Amino acid sequence: MRIMAVDYGDAHTGVALSDATGFLTGSTFTIDSRRMEAVLDRVAKLAEEHQPGEIVVGFPKNMDGTDGKRADLYRDFAARLEALTGTKVVLWDERRTTIDAHQILFSQGKDGRKRKKIVDAVAASLILENYLDFKRMEQERA
């Protein structure tokens, strides 16, 4: 089953897709918009095109595990996305994904402008990778 991950942001939103088996991360996209409606519409179109069985939305948590200050906004985004697509949406801890994405891109020699354009897509890939790892471990325990 293909899985889509979304790193929703104020100005840019990253989207990552797994392969058809739900085993590997694959394609990434960046949506440049500050309007939630525009982001929801674009993610819904990508979901219609790629038919994921689940959509994972990065969820802001503080380092102590409590919900971040924008948690309600992300819950609203996830609920609206699920209603719009009819696809199950899972909120997933996104702690450190943007920081790790910046470090990955910096280590690859990407300058600040190039990093800014793709960091959200890389963060979405990290969210997806974490979720896929969790699903694999869950299957191994079963």
N, C-alpha and C positions, 0 to 999 in steps of 0.2 A: 504494500500500500504506500503510495506517494504521500509525503508529509510536507507541508509548507510552514515556514517560520517567518514571523514578522517582528522586526525591531522598529516599533512605532516611535517617531520622534517629532519634535516641534517643526523642524524645517525639512528634514529628510527622513524617509522611512526605508529601511532595508528589508528585502524579501529574499528568502532562500528556499530552494526546493530540493527534496531528496530525489534519488533515482526512483524508478517505478517500484522497486522492491522495498523501499523505505530503509535501505541499509547504508547508503552513502549520500553525503551532501553533494549537490550538483549546481544547477544554475542559480545565479543571483541577479537581483534587480535593485535599483534605487529609484524611489518615487520622490520627486522634489515638489513638495507642497506643504504649506502651513495649515491648510484647511482639512479638517478631519473628514468631511464629506468627500472631498476629492481623493483622499487616500483610501477610504473605504471603497469607493467606486473602482479605483484601479486595482486594489487587492482582490475585489470580487471578480473583476474581469480576468485576472491571472488565475484565480481559483476555477473559474468556468473553463478556461483554456487548458489547465493542467490537471484538473479533477483530483485534488488531494483528498485523502480519506480523513485527514485531520489538519487543523491549522493551529500552530503553536504561536502564541503571542508573548513576547518578552514582558515580564511583569516586574516593576520596580520594587526591590526589597532593600532595606537598609542592611548594613553589614552585620547587625545583631539579629537579623531574620525578621524584624517587624516590617510591616508594609511601608513603602516609601510615601512621600507626601503627594505623589501623583497617582497613587493606587486607584482611586475612584475613577479618574479619567481613563485609565487603562482597562478597568472593568467595564466601563461604558463602551469603549472602543471594541472590546472583545464581544460583548453582548450584541452590539449592533452588527458586527461582522458575521457572527453566527446566524443572526436573523436574516441578513442579506444573502448569505451564501447557502444556508441550510446545511452547512458542514460543521461538525463538532469543533469547537474552539477550546483550547487548553491554555490556561495562563501558566507561564513557566518562569522561574527565577532567572533574571537577567543580570544578577550581580557580576560586576567586573567585565562583562562582555565587551563593552565599548572601550574600556581601558586596554584589555587584551588585544582588541582589534587594532587600536592605535599602535601598540607595541609590535604587532606582527607587521603592519605596514611600514613602520619606521625601520624595522630590521631588514626590510626588503628595499630600503632606500627611497621610499616614496616621500616626496616633499609635502609640506603642509597642505597646499592646494589640492594635490592629487589624493591625499589621505582623506580630506574633507568630503570629496566627491564619492568615495567608496567605503568609508569606514562603517556606515550603517549596514551595507550589504554584507560586509565581513562579520559584523556583530550578529546579524541574522544567521549567518552560517554557523557561528559559534553556538548560538541558542539551539539551532537545529542539531548540531553535532552532540551537544549535551543531552538533548531530549532523546536522540536515537540511541546514545549510549545507555541511558536509563531504560529505554524499552528493551534493549538487548539483555541487560542485567535482569530485568523483570522476567523475561522469557526463560533465561537460564535457571532462575530460582523455581519456576513453575514445574 
